[in-house]
Amino acid sequence: MHYLDKVKQELVTLAGKAAGSVSGGSTSQTLTMRCPRAAAAQFWRDAENLSRVFSGIAEVRSTAPDRYEWAVRRDGHELINWESVLVAEEDGLRFVDATDTDLVQVELGFADAPHELGTEVRMSAQAPLPEQLSGMAIFTVLYRARALLQTGEVPTLEQNPSARRRPTEEE
């Protein structure tokens, strides 16, 4: 093996270990949102809100009351559709697979934040596409949801002149 190839391999291994230690291999995150618990729960029932906070991960549309179709692009190419049913629980919501409730699920838990600071929203995911629903992706979804609930918009650099140029499909 050439010396530079060995160095490259070591760097890839170290980067993988570092990424693993940051996420801890966890697919659960919690974030405090300044809103009542009922408002937080209602937010996650709206397919348009789901599409906005899952932007870049999944597109979500409502197919019937408490039924949603998720379109997830794997590796930027292969499109995978998932039909889910929303199950309301005492302290949260679960999006479960419409045919096999153990196969795929996204779970949201709601608790009152300390000192009346709003609602703690915990999100965890179990999916056959772990790279799509990693701990960092879940944190991003919660971060966007908090921004949308508190300010009415999702932070973006999309229309900002200083935004980084995104490569086109031709590049």
VEXMILUM-123318 format. One record per residue: residue number from 0; x, y negated, z negated of N, C-alpha, C, CB in turn. Coordinates in Angstrom, 2 decimals. Glycine has a CB too. Example, Ala and Ser with C-alpha at 12.3 -4.5 7.8 and 13.67 -1.06 7.14 Angstrom:
BEGIN
{0; {13.19; 5.69; -7.80}; {12.30; 4.50; -7.80}; {13.20; 3.30; -7.80}; {11.31; 4.47; -9.05}}
{1; {12.85; 2.25; -7.08}; {13.67; 1.06; -7.14}; {12.90; -0.03; -7.87}; {14.08; 0.60; -5.72}}
This chain:
BEGIN
{0; {0.85; 1.18; 0.00}; {0.00; 0.00; 0.00}; {0.90; -1.24; 0.00}; {-0.97; 0.00; -1.23}}
{1; {0.57; -2.18; 0.84}; {1.31; -3.42; 0.93}; {1.12; -4.23; -0.36}; {0.86; -4.24; 2.17}}
{2; {2.13; -4.97; -0.76}; {2.11; -5.73; -2.00}; {0.90; -6.66; -2.09}; {3.39; -6.53; -2.14}}
{3; {0.61; -7.41; -1.01}; {-0.52; -8.34; -1.03}; {-1.86; -7.61; -1.14}; {-0.51; -9.20; 0.23}}
{4; {-1.95; -6.42; -0.54}; {-3.18; -5.63; -0.67}; {-3.39; -5.21; -2.12}; {-3.12; -4.40; 0.24}}
{5; {-2.30; -4.85; -2.79}; {-2.40; -4.45; -4.19}; {-2.83; -5.63; -5.06}; {-1.05; -3.88; -4.68}}
{6; {-2.26; -6.80; -4.80}; {-2.63; -8.00; -5.55}; {-4.11; -8.32; -5.32}; {-1.75; -9.21; -5.14}}
{7; {-4.55; -8.23; -4.06}; {-5.95; -8.49; -3.73}; {-6.86; -7.52; -4.47}; {-6.17; -8.36; -2.21}}
{8; {-6.49; -6.24; -4.50}; {-7.30; -5.23; -5.18}; {-7.37; -5.54; -6.68}; {-6.70; -3.82; -4.95}}
{9; {-6.26; -5.94; -7.28}; {-6.25; -6.28; -8.70}; {-7.14; -7.49; -8.99}; {-4.82; -6.56; -9.17}}
{10; {-7.09; -8.50; -8.12}; {-7.92; -9.68; -8.31}; {-9.40; -9.35; -8.20}; {-7.55; -10.75; -7.28}}
{11; {-9.76; -8.50; -7.26}; {-11.15; -8.08; -7.12}; {-11.60; -7.34; -8.37}; {-11.33; -7.19; -5.87}}
{12; {-10.75; -6.46; -8.89}; {-11.08; -5.71; -10.11}; {-11.26; -6.65; -11.29}; {-9.97; -4.69; -10.42}}
{13; {-10.35; -7.61; -11.46}; {-10.45; -8.58; -12.56}; {-11.70; -9.44; -12.43}; {-9.21; -9.47; -12.60}}
{14; {-12.01; -9.88; -11.22}; {-13.21; -10.69; -11.00}; {-14.46; -9.89; -11.35}; {-13.28; -11.19; -9.54}}
{15; {-14.49; -8.63; -10.98}; {-15.62; -7.77; -11.31}; {-15.78; -7.60; -12.81}; {-15.46; -6.41; -10.66}}
{16; {-14.66; -7.42; -13.50}; {-14.71; -7.29; -14.96}; {-15.19; -8.58; -15.61}; {-13.34; -6.89; -15.52}}
{17; {-14.69; -9.71; -15.10}; {-15.09; -11.01; -15.65}; {-16.58; -11.25; -15.44}; {-14.28; -12.14; -15.01}}
{18; {-17.08; -10.96; -14.25}; {-18.50; -11.13; -13.97}; {-19.33; -10.22; -14.86}; {-18.81; -10.85; -12.49}}
{19; {-18.88; -9.02; -15.08}; {-19.59; -8.09; -15.95}; {-19.62; -8.57; -17.38}; {-18.95; -6.72; -15.88}}
{20; {-18.52; -9.17; -17.85}; {-18.49; -9.63; -19.23}; {-19.34; -10.88; -19.42}; {-17.06; -9.91; -19.67}}
{21; {-19.47; -11.70; -18.37}; {-20.32; -12.88; -18.48}; {-21.78; -12.47; -18.59}; {-20.11; -13.80; -17.26}}
{22; {-22.21; -11.55; -17.74}; {-23.61; -11.14; -17.79}; {-23.84; -10.07; -18.83}; {-24.06; -10.64; -16.43}}
{23; {-22.78; -9.41; -19.26}; {-22.90; -8.36; -20.25}; {-23.69; -7.17; -19.74}; {-23.55; -8.90; -21.48}}
{24; {-23.89; -7.11; -18.43}; {-24.66; -6.01; -17.88}; {-26.14; -6.10; -18.23}; {-24.10; -4.70; -18.37}}
{25; {-26.51; -7.19; -18.86}; {-27.88; -7.36; -19.32}; {-28.76; -7.90; -18.20}; {-27.93; -8.30; -20.53}}
{26; {-30.00; -7.49; -18.21}; {-30.96; -8.06; -17.28}; {-32.07; -8.75; -18.06}; {-31.55; -6.97; -16.35}}
{27; {-31.70; -9.34; -19.19}; {-32.66; -10.05; -20.02}; {-32.06; -11.40; -20.42}; {-33.04; -9.22; -21.29}}
{28; {-32.86; -12.45; -20.33}; {-32.42; -13.79; -20.70}; {-33.56; -14.49; -21.42}; {-31.96; -14.61; -19.44}}
{29; {-33.22; -15.46; -22.26}; {-34.22; -16.25; -22.98}; {-33.89; -17.73; -22.84}; {-34.29; -15.85; -24.48}}
{30; {-34.92; -18.54; -22.64}; {-34.73; -19.98; -22.51}; {-35.91; -20.68; -23.18}; {-34.61; -20.40; -21.00}}
{31; {-35.64; -21.79; -23.88}; {-36.70; -22.55; -24.53}; {-37.25; -23.59; -23.58}; {-36.18; -23.22; -25.82}}
{32; {-38.58; -23.65; -23.49}; {-39.26; -24.60; -22.61}; {-40.17; -25.48; -23.44}; {-40.05; -23.87; -21.50}}
{33; {-40.11; -26.78; -23.22}; {-40.93; -27.73; -23.97}; {-42.34; -27.77; -23.41}; {-40.31; -29.15; -23.94}}
{34; {-43.10; -26.75; -23.77}; {-44.51; -26.69; -23.37}; {-45.21; -25.70; -24.29}; {-44.66; -26.27; -21.85}}
{35; {-46.52; -25.81; -24.40}; {-47.25; -24.84; -25.21}; {-47.18; -23.44; -24.59}; {-48.72; -25.27; -25.37}}
{36; {-47.35; -22.45; -25.42}; {-47.29; -21.06; -24.97}; {-48.30; -20.78; -23.86}; {-47.53; -20.11; -26.15}}
{37; {-49.52; -21.32; -23.99}; {-50.56; -21.08; -22.98}; {-50.15; -21.65; -21.62}; {-51.89; -21.70; -23.43}}
{38; {-49.51; -22.82; -21.61}; {-49.07; -23.43; -20.35}; {-47.97; -22.59; -19.71}; {-48.57; -24.87; -20.58}}
{39; {-47.07; -22.07; -20.53}; {-45.99; -21.22; -20.01}; {-46.57; -19.95; -19.39}; {-44.98; -20.86; -21.12}}
{40; {-47.52; -19.33; -20.07}; {-48.12; -18.10; -19.56}; {-48.88; -18.37; -18.26}; {-49.07; -17.49; -20.60}}
{41; {-49.61; -19.48; -18.20}; {-50.37; -19.81; -16.99}; {-49.43; -20.08; -15.81}; {-51.27; -21.03; -17.24}}
{42; {-48.30; -20.70; -16.07}; {-47.33; -21.02; -15.03}; {-46.93; -19.77; -14.24}; {-46.09; -21.67; -15.64}}
{43; {-46.68; -18.67; -14.94}; {-46.18; -17.44; -14.31}; {-47.27; -16.68; -13.56}; {-45.58; -16.54; -15.35}}
{44; {-48.52; -17.10; -13.66}; {-49.62; -16.46; -12.93}; {-49.79; -17.04; -11.52}; {-50.92; -16.60; -13.72}}
{45; {-49.17; -18.17; -11.25}; {-49.33; -18.87; -9.98}; {-48.26; -18.41; -8.98}; {-49.26; -20.40; -10.18}}
{46; {-48.69; -17.80; -7.87}; {-47.75; -17.27; -6.87}; {-46.87; -18.37; -6.28}; {-48.51; -16.56; -5.75}}
{47; {-47.40; -19.58; -6.12}; {-46.59; -20.67; -5.58}; {-45.45; -21.02; -6.54}; {-47.47; -21.92; -5.32}}
{48; {-45.76; -21.07; -7.84}; {-44.70; -21.31; -8.84}; {-43.65; -20.21; -8.78}; {-45.30; -21.40; -10.26}}
{49; {-44.10; -18.97; -8.67}; {-43.17; -17.84; -8.61}; {-42.24; -17.97; -7.41}; {-43.93; -16.50; -8.54}}
{50; {-42.78; -18.31; -6.25}; {-41.95; -18.47; -5.06}; {-40.94; -19.59; -5.23}; {-42.82; -18.75; -3.84}}
{51; {-41.34; -20.67; -5.90}; {-40.41; -21.79; -6.09}; {-39.26; -21.42; -7.03}; {-41.15; -23.00; -6.64}}
{52; {-39.56; -20.72; -8.12}; {-38.49; -20.41; -9.07}; {-37.66; -19.21; -8.62}; {-39.08; -20.13; -10.45}}
{53; {-38.23; -18.33; -7.80}; {-37.49; -17.19; -7.27}; {-36.88; -17.51; -5.91}; {-38.40; -15.97; -7.16}}
{54; {-36.87; -18.76; -5.50}; {-36.34; -19.17; -4.20}; {-34.92; -18.63; -4.00}; {-36.35; -20.70; -4.07}}
{55; {-34.70; -18.01; -2.85}; {-33.40; -17.40; -2.58}; {-33.30; -15.97; -3.06}; {-32.31; -18.21; -3.20}}
{56; {-34.24; -15.55; -3.90}; {-34.27; -14.18; -4.42}; {-35.47; -13.43; -3.84}; {-34.32; -14.18; -5.96}}
{57; {-36.65; -14.07; -3.92}; {-37.88; -13.43; -3.44}; {-38.90; -14.49; -3.05}; {-38.47; -12.49; -4.52}}
{58; {-39.78; -14.11; -2.14}; {-40.95; -14.92; -1.82}; {-42.15; -14.16; -2.39}; {-41.10; -15.17; -0.26}}
{59; {-43.05; -14.89; -3.03}; {-44.17; -14.24; -3.70}; {-45.48; -14.83; -3.19}; {-44.07; -14.40; -5.24}}
{60; {-46.44; -13.95; -2.94}; {-47.78; -14.42; -2.57}; {-48.81; -13.58; -3.29}; {-48.00; -14.36; -1.02}}
{61; {-49.93; -14.20; -3.59}; {-51.02; -13.50; -4.27}; {-51.86; -12.78; -3.22}; {-51.90; -14.50; -5.10}}
{62; {-52.14; -11.50; -3.45}; {-52.95; -10.72; -2.52}; {-54.35; -10.48; -3.06}; {-52.28; -9.39; -2.23}}
{63; {-54.55; -10.65; -4.33}; {-55.85; -10.49; -5.01}; {-55.65; -11.02; -6.43}; {-56.35; -8.97; -5.00}}
{64; {-56.73; -11.19; -7.19}; {-56.52; -11.61; -8.58}; {-55.59; -10.63; -9.31}; {-57.88; -11.72; -9.32}}
{65; {-54.56; -11.17; -9.91}; {-53.56; -10.40; -10.67}; {-52.79; -9.38; -9.83}; {-54.24; -9.68; -11.79}}
{66; {-52.73; -9.57; -8.51}; {-51.92; -8.72; -7.62}; {-51.03; -9.64; -6.78}; {-52.82; -7.80; -6.70}}
{67; {-49.77; -9.25; -6.66}; {-48.79; -10.08; -5.96}; {-47.95; -9.22; -5.03}; {-47.89; -10.83; -6.96}}
{68; {-47.58; -9.81; -3.90}; {-46.64; -9.15; -3.00}; {-45.35; -9.94; -3.02}; {-47.23; -9.04; -1.54}}
{69; {-44.26; -9.25; -3.32}; {-42.94; -9.85; -3.40}; {-42.15; -9.41; -2.16}; {-42.20; -9.44; -4.72}}
{70; {-41.53; -10.34; -1.48}; {-40.66; -10.03; -0.34}; {-39.24; -10.39; -0.75}; {-41.11; -10.80; 0.97}}
{71; {-38.41; -9.37; -0.88}; {-37.03; -9.55; -1.33}; {-36.11; -9.21; -0.17}; {-36.71; -8.65; -2.58}}
{72; {-35.16; -10.11; 0.09}; {-34.20; -9.86; 1.15}; {-32.93; -9.29; 0.52}; {-33.89; -11.17; 1.95}}
{73; {-32.62; -8.05; 0.87}; {-31.46; -7.36; 0.32}; {-30.25; -7.62; 1.22}; {-31.73; -5.84; 0.18}}
{74; {-29.17; -8.04; 0.62}; {-27.92; -8.34; 1.33}; {-28.14; -9.36; 2.45}; {-27.33; -7.06; 1.91}}
{75; {-29.15; -10.21; 2.30}; {-29.41; -11.23; 3.28}; {-30.04; -10.75; 4.57}; {-28.16; -11.91; 3.60}}
{76; {-30.30; -9.45; 4.70}; {-30.82; -8.93; 5.96}; {-32.08; -8.09; 5.77}; {-29.77; -8.10; 6.66}}
{77; {-31.97; -6.96; 5.11}; {-33.07; -6.00; 4.97}; {-34.17; -6.59; 4.09}; {-32.55; -4.67; 4.38}}
{78; {-35.40; -6.62; 4.61}; {-36.53; -7.14; 3.86}; {-37.26; -6.00; 3.17}; {-37.49; -7.92; 4.79}}
{79; {-37.44; -6.13; 1.86}; {-38.12; -5.11; 1.07}; {-39.35; -5.76; 0.45}; {-37.18; -4.50; -0.04}}
{80; {-40.51; -5.15; 0.62}; {-41.76; -5.65; 0.04}; {-42.11; -4.83; -1.19}; {-42.91; -5.62; 1.07}}
{81; {-42.63; -5.52; -2.20}; {-43.02; -4.87; -3.44}; {-44.39; -5.39; -3.84}; {-41.98; -5.12; -4.57}}
{82; {-45.33; -4.50; -4.02}; {-46.69; -4.85; -4.46}; {-46.75; -4.66; -5.98}; {-47.78; -3.97; -3.73}}
{83; {-47.13; -5.73; -6.69}; {-47.18; -5.64; -8.15}; {-48.56; -6.01; -8.68}; {-46.12; -6.56; -8.77}}
{84; {-48.79; -5.56; -9.90}; {-50.00; -5.87; -10.64}; {-49.56; -6.62; -11.89}; {-50.84; -4.57; -11.00}}
{85; {-50.27; -7.68; -12.22}; {-49.96; -8.45; -13.42}; {-50.73; -7.86; -14.60}; {-50.31; -9.95; -13.23}}
{86; {-49.99; -7.49; -15.64}; {-50.59; -6.93; -16.85}; {-50.37; -7.93; -17.98}; {-49.97; -5.51; -17.20}}
{87; {-51.46; -8.43; -18.55}; {-51.37; -9.37; -19.66}; {-51.26; -8.59; -20.96}; {-52.59; -10.33; -19.70}}
{88; {-50.33; -9.01; -21.81}; {-50.14; -8.38; -23.11}; {-50.28; -9.45; -24.18}; {-48.77; -7.67; -23.21}}
{89; {-50.27; -9.05; -25.43}; {-50.48; -9.98; -26.54}; {-49.49; -11.15; -26.51}; {-50.37; -9.25; -27.86}}
{90; {-48.22; -10.86; -26.34}; {-47.19; -11.91; -26.36}; {-46.45; -12.04; -25.04}; {-46.21; -11.64; -27.47}}
{91; {-47.09; -11.71; -23.93}; {-46.38; -11.83; -22.67}; {-47.15; -11.31; -21.47}; {-45.10; -11.13; -22.76}}
{92; {-46.41; -11.19; -20.38}; {-46.94; -10.71; -19.11}; {-45.95; -9.72; -18.53}; {-47.21; -11.88; -18.12}}
{93; {-46.48; -8.76; -17.76}; {-45.61; -7.84; -17.04}; {-46.10; -7.72; -15.61}; {-45.58; -6.43; -17.73}}
{94; {-45.16; -7.85; -14.67}; {-45.44; -7.54; -13.27}; {-44.94; -6.12; -13.07}; {-44.75; -8.58; -12.27}}
{95; {-45.86; -5.19; -12.83}; {-45.48; -3.78; -12.68}; {-45.82; -3.30; -11.28}; {-46.20; -2.90; -13.74}}
{96; {-45.12; -2.28; -10.83}; {-45.36; -1.70; -9.52}; {-46.82; -1.25; -9.43}; {-44.40; -0.52; -9.25}}
{97; {-47.45; -1.53; -8.30}; {-48.87; -1.20; -8.13}; {-49.13; 0.30; -8.11}; {-49.39; -1.81; -6.85}}
{98; {-48.12; 1.10; -7.76}; {-48.33; 2.55; -7.68}; {-47.65; 3.33; -8.80}; {-47.84; 3.07; -6.37}}
{99; {-46.51; 2.85; -9.27}; {-45.76; 3.55; -10.32}; {-45.29; 2.52; -11.34}; {-44.53; 4.34; -9.72}}
{100; {-45.99; 2.41; -12.46}; {-45.71; 1.35; -13.44}; {-44.34; 1.47; -14.09}; {-46.75; 1.37; -14.50}}
{101; {-43.67; 2.61; -13.94}; {-42.33; 2.76; -14.51}; {-41.23; 2.41; -13.52}; {-42.14; 4.18; -15.00}}
{102; {-41.58; 2.29; -12.24}; {-40.57; 2.10; -11.20}; {-39.93; 0.71; -11.23}; {-41.19; 2.33; -9.85}}
{103; {-40.74; -0.32; -11.13}; {-40.24; -1.69; -11.09}; {-41.09; -2.52; -12.03}; {-40.28; -2.27; -9.63}}
{104; {-40.42; -3.39; -12.76}; {-41.20; -4.33; -13.56}; {-40.38; -5.56; -13.89}; {-41.69; -3.66; -14.84}}
{105; {-41.08; -6.66; -13.98}; {-40.53; -7.92; -14.46}; {-41.38; -8.27; -15.68}; {-40.55; -9.08; -13.35}}
{106; {-40.72; -8.42; -16.81}; {-41.44; -8.65; -18.06}; {-41.12; -10.03; -18.60}; {-41.09; -7.57; -19.10}}
{107; {-42.16; -10.73; -19.04}; {-42.02; -12.04; -19.65}; {-42.59; -11.99; -21.06}; {-42.72; -13.14; -18.80}}
{108; {-41.83; -12.47; -22.02}; {-42.29; -12.54; -23.40}; {-42.33; -13.98; -23.84}; {-41.39; -11.70; -24.34}}
{109; {-43.34; -14.35; -24.62}; {-43.50; -15.72; -25.08}; {-43.53; -15.75; -26.60}; {-44.78; -16.35; -24.50}}
{110; {-42.78; -16.68; -27.19}; {-42.76; -16.85; -28.64}; {-42.63; -18.34; -28.93}; {-41.60; -16.04; -29.30}}
{111; {-43.18; -18.76; -30.06}; {-43.04; -20.16; -30.45}; {-41.58; -20.44; -30.77}; {-43.96; -20.50; -31.66}}
{112; {-41.07; -21.54; -30.23}; {-39.69; -21.94; -30.51}; {-39.61; -22.53; -31.92}; {-39.17; -22.95; -29.45}}
{113; {-38.46; -22.40; -32.56}; {-38.30; -22.99; -33.90}; {-38.50; -24.51; -33.87}; {-36.91; -22.64; -34.47}}
{114; {-38.93; -25.06; -34.99}; {-39.09; -26.50; -35.18}; {-40.05; -27.12; -34.16}; {-37.74; -27.19; -35.08}}
{115; {-41.04; -26.35; -33.73}; {-42.06; -26.83; -32.79}; {-41.45; -27.44; -31.53}; {-42.95; -27.86; -33.47}}
{116; {-40.42; -26.79; -31.00}; {-39.74; -27.29; -29.81}; {-40.28; -26.67; -28.52}; {-38.27; -27.01; -29.91}}
{117; {-41.44; -26.06; -28.56}; {-42.02; -25.50; -27.35}; {-42.15; -23.99; -27.44}; {-41.18; -25.87; -26.16}}
{118; {-41.82; -23.34; -26.33}; {-41.99; -21.89; -26.20}; {-40.69; -21.24; -25.76}; {-43.11; -21.55; -25.21}}
{119; {-40.32; -20.18; -26.43}; {-39.18; -19.38; -25.97}; {-39.72; -18.37; -24.96}; {-38.45; -18.65; -27.17}}
{120; {-39.17; -18.40; -23.76}; {-39.59; -17.47; -22.71}; {-38.45; -16.49; -22.48}; {-39.98; -18.22; -21.38}}
{121; {-38.75; -15.21; -22.68}; {-37.76; -14.16; -22.44}; {-38.17; -13.41; -21.19}; {-37.65; -13.18; -23.67}}
{122; {-37.21; -13.21; -20.30}; {-37.49; -12.49; -19.06}; {-36.52; -11.33; -18.94}; {-37.39; -13.42; -17.83}}
{123; {-37.07; -10.17; -18.61}; {-36.22; -9.01; -18.33}; {-36.75; -8.35; -17.08}; {-36.19; -8.01; -19.54}}
{124; {-35.86; -7.62; -16.42}; {-36.25; -6.98; -15.16}; {-35.66; -5.59; -15.06}; {-35.81; -7.82; -13.97}}
{125; {-36.44; -4.73; -14.48}; {-36.00; -3.37; -14.17}; {-36.38; -3.18; -12.71}; {-36.66; -2.26; -15.14}}
{126; {-35.38; -3.02; -11.85}; {-35.67; -2.93; -10.43}; {-34.64; -2.05; -9.74}; {-35.69; -4.33; -9.79}}
{127; {-35.02; -1.49; -8.59}; {-34.07; -0.68; -7.84}; {-33.01; -1.54; -7.15}; {-34.80; 0.17; -6.81}}
{128; {-33.15; -2.87; -7.22}; {-32.19; -3.79; -6.62}; {-31.51; -4.58; -7.73}; {-32.89; -4.74; -5.61}}
{129; {-30.62; -3.98; -8.51}; {-30.05; -4.69; -9.65}; {-29.28; -5.94; -9.25}; {-29.13; -3.77; -10.40}}
{130; {-28.70; -5.95; -8.04}; {-27.95; -7.13; -7.62}; {-28.87; -8.33; -7.43}; {-27.18; -6.85; -6.33}}
{131; {-30.15; -8.09; -7.15}; {-31.10; -9.17; -6.96}; {-31.59; -9.73; -8.30}; {-32.29; -8.69; -6.13}}
{132; {-31.66; -8.91; -9.31}; {-32.19; -9.34; -10.60}; {-31.17; -9.17; -11.71}; {-33.46; -8.56; -10.94}}
{133; {-29.99; -9.70; -11.49}; {-28.94; -9.66; -12.50}; {-29.27; -10.67; -13.61}; {-27.54; -9.96; -11.87}}
{134; {-28.50; -10.62; -14.68}; {-28.71; -11.56; -15.77}; {-28.59; -13.00; -15.32}; {-27.74; -11.29; -16.88}}
{135; {-27.63; -13.28; -14.43}; {-27.43; -14.64; -13.94}; {-28.62; -15.08; -13.07}; {-26.13; -14.74; -13.14}}
{136; {-29.14; -14.19; -12.25}; {-30.30; -14.53; -11.41}; {-31.51; -14.81; -12.28}; {-30.61; -13.38; -10.41}}
{137; {-31.69; -14.03; -13.33}; {-32.83; -14.23; -14.24}; {-32.69; -15.57; -14.96}; {-32.93; -13.08; -15.26}}
{138; {-31.47; -15.91; -15.38}; {-31.26; -17.21; -16.02}; {-31.61; -18.34; -15.05}; {-29.80; -17.34; -16.51}}
{139; {-31.21; -18.20; -13.80}; {-31.51; -19.22; -12.79}; {-33.01; -19.39; -12.62}; {-30.87; -18.84; -11.44}}
{140; {-33.74; -18.28; -12.59}; {-35.20; -18.33; -12.47}; {-35.80; -19.06; -13.67}; {-35.80; -16.90; -12.35}}
{141; {-35.35; -18.72; -14.87}; {-35.87; -19.39; -16.08}; {-35.51; -20.88; -16.09}; {-35.31; -18.71; -17.34}}
{142; {-34.31; -21.20; -15.66}; {-33.86; -22.60; -15.60}; {-34.75; -23.40; -14.66}; {-32.38; -22.68; -15.14}}
{143; {-35.03; -22.83; -13.48}; {-35.90; -23.50; -12.52}; {-37.32; -23.64; -13.07}; {-35.93; -22.73; -11.18}}
{144; {-37.81; -22.60; -13.75}; {-39.16; -22.65; -14.32}; {-39.25; -23.74; -15.38}; {-39.53; -21.28; -14.93}}
{145; {-38.23; -23.83; -16.23}; {-38.24; -24.88; -17.26}; {-38.26; -26.26; -16.61}; {-37.00; -24.74; -18.18}}
{146; {-37.44; -26.47; -15.59}; {-37.41; -27.76; -14.91}; {-38.77; -28.07; -14.27}; {-36.32; -27.77; -13.84}}
{147; {-39.37; -27.09; -13.63}; {-40.66; -27.29; -12.98}; {-41.76; -27.59; -14.00}; {-41.03; -26.06; -12.14}}
{148; {-41.75; -26.88; -15.12}; {-42.74; -27.11; -16.17}; {-42.57; -28.48; -16.83}; {-42.65; -26.02; -17.22}}
{149; {-41.33; -28.89; -17.05}; {-41.07; -30.11; -17.80}; {-41.03; -31.36; -16.94}; {-39.78; -29.98; -18.54}}
{150; {-40.62; -31.24; -15.67}; {-40.47; -32.43; -14.83}; {-41.33; -32.40; -13.57}; {-39.04; -32.59; -14.43}}
{151; {-41.85; -31.23; -13.22}; {-42.66; -31.13; -12.02}; {-41.86; -30.86; -10.76}; {-43.44; -32.36; -11.84}}
{152; {-40.54; -30.70; -10.89}; {-39.73; -30.39; -9.72}; {-38.57; -29.48; -10.09}; {-39.20; -31.67; -9.07}}
{153; {-38.05; -28.78; -9.08}; {-36.93; -27.87; -9.27}; {-35.66; -28.62; -8.85}; {-37.11; -26.55; -8.45}}
{154; {-34.60; -28.61; -9.67}; {-33.37; -29.29; -9.28}; {-32.80; -28.70; -7.99}; {-32.34; -29.19; -10.41}}
{155; {-32.38; -29.59; -7.09}; {-31.80; -29.13; -5.84}; {-30.89; -30.21; -5.27}; {-32.89; -28.76; -4.83}}
{156; {-29.95; -29.81; -4.47}; {-29.11; -30.74; -3.73}; {-29.48; -30.72; -2.25}; {-27.61; -30.40; -3.92}}
{157; {-30.57; -30.06; -1.93}; {-30.96; -29.81; -0.54}; {-30.97; -31.07; 0.31}; {-32.33; -29.17; -0.50}}
{158; {-31.60; -32.15; -0.14}; {-31.71; -33.38; 0.65}; {-30.66; -34.42; 0.25}; {-33.10; -33.97; 0.51}}
{159; {-29.76; -34.06; -0.64}; {-28.74; -34.96; -1.12}; {-27.61; -35.04; -0.10}; {-28.20; -34.50; -2.50}}
{160; {-27.17; -36.24; 0.28}; {-26.08; -36.34; 1.26}; {-24.79; -35.67; 0.81}; {-25.80; -37.79; 1.56}}
{161; {-24.62; -35.51; -0.51}; {-23.39; -34.87; -0.99}; {-23.51; -33.35; -1.05}; {-23.03; -35.40; -2.36}}
{162; {-24.68; -32.85; -0.66}; {-24.89; -31.39; -0.72}; {-23.91; -30.68; 0.19}; {-26.34; -31.04; -0.31}}
{163; {-23.52; -29.51; -0.24}; {-22.60; -28.70; 0.56}; {-23.31; -28.21; 1.81}; {-22.05; -27.51; -0.25}}
{164; {-22.61; -28.20; 2.90}; {-23.18; -27.71; 4.15}; {-23.31; -26.21; 4.07}; {-22.31; -28.12; 5.37}}
{165; {-24.50; -25.72; 4.37}; {-24.73; -24.28; 4.37}; {-24.36; -23.72; 5.74}; {-26.21; -23.95; 4.03}}
{166; {-23.71; -22.57; 5.77}; {-23.38; -21.98; 7.07}; {-24.66; -21.55; 7.78}; {-22.43; -20.77; 6.89}}
{167; {-24.67; -21.74; 9.08}; {-25.81; -21.30; 9.87}; {-25.64; -19.83; 10.19}; {-25.96; -22.13; 11.16}}
{168; {-26.68; -19.22; 10.73}; {-26.61; -17.80; 11.07}; {-25.59; -17.54; 12.16}; {-27.98; -17.29; 11.50}}
{169; {-25.30; -18.57; 12.96}; {-24.34; -18.41; 14.06}; {-22.91; -18.36; 13.55}; {-24.48; -19.53; 15.06}}
{170; {-22.66; -18.92; 12.35}; {-21.29; -18.97; 11.82}; {-20.90; -17.69; 11.14}; {-21.14; -20.11; 10.84}}
